[in-house]
Amino acid sequence: MDELDLKKLETRVDELIKAVERLQQENKTLRNSQTHLMTERTELIEKTELARTKVEAMIKRLKALENE
C-alpha cells in the first residue's frame, strides 16, 4: 500500500467512526423517545379508563333518577 491508499483508508475509517457515533446517538435519542411515549401511553390509558368509569357511573345515576 502506498501513502495515497493509506490516506484513503484512514479517511474511510474516520467516516465510519463518525457514522457509528451518529447512529449510536440517534439510537439513544430514539430509545428515550420510545420510553417517554410508552409512559405517556400508559398515562393516557389510565385517564381513559377513569373517564369511562365516571361516565358509566353518571349514566347509572341518570337511569336511577329516571326510575324514581
C-alpha positions as CSV (number, residue, x, y, z in Angstrom):
1,M,0.0,0.0,0.0
2,D,1.3,3.4,-0.9
3,E,0.8,6.6,1.0
4,L,-2.3,7.6,-1.0
5,D,-4.0,4.3,-0.3
6,L,-3.3,4.6,3.4
7,K,-4.8,8.1,3.5
8,K,-7.9,6.9,1.7
9,L,-8.3,4.1,4.2
10,E,-7.7,6.4,7.1
11,T,-10.4,8.8,5.7
12,R,-12.8,6.0,5.3
13,V,-12.2,4.6,8.8
14,D,-12.8,8.1,10.2
15,E,-16.0,8.4,8.3
16,L,-17.2,5.1,9.6
17,I,-16.3,6.0,13.1
18,K,-18.4,9.2,12.8
19,A,-21.3,7.3,11.3
20,V,-21.2,4.8,14.2
21,E,-21.2,7.7,16.7
22,R,-24.0,9.4,15.0
23,L,-26.1,6.2,14.8
24,Q,-25.4,5.5,18.5
25,Q,-26.6,9.0,19.4
26,E,-29.7,8.6,17.2
27,N,-30.4,5.2,18.7
28,K,-30.1,6.7,22.2
29,T,-32.5,9.5,21.3
30,L,-35.0,7.1,19.8
31,R,-34.9,4.8,22.8
32,N,-35.5,7.8,25.1
33,S,-38.4,8.9,22.9
34,Q,-39.8,5.4,22.9
35,T,-39.7,5.3,26.7
36,H,-41.3,8.7,27.0
37,L,-44.1,7.7,24.6
38,M,-44.7,4.4,26.3
39,T,-45.1,6.3,29.6
40,E,-47.4,8.8,28.1
41,R,-49.5,6.0,26.5
42,T,-49.8,4.3,29.9
43,E,-51.0,7.5,31.5
44,L,-53.5,8.1,28.7
45,I,-54.9,4.6,29.0
46,E,-55.3,5.2,32.8
47,K,-57.1,8.5,32.2
48,T,-59.3,7.0,29.6
49,E,-60.3,4.2,32.0
50,L,-61.0,6.7,34.8
51,A,-63.2,8.8,32.4
52,R,-65.0,5.7,31.3
53,T,-65.7,4.7,34.9
54,K,-67.0,8.2,35.7
55,V,-69.3,8.3,32.6
56,E,-70.7,4.8,33.4
57,A,-71.4,6.0,37.0
58,M,-73.1,9.1,35.7
59,I,-75.3,7.0,33.3
60,K,-76.3,4.7,36.2
61,R,-77.2,7.8,38.3
62,L,-79.3,9.2,35.5
63,K,-81.1,6.0,34.9
64,A,-81.8,5.8,38.7
65,L,-83.2,9.3,38.6
66,E,-85.4,8.3,35.6
67,N,-86.8,5.4,37.5
68,E,-87.8,7.4,40.6
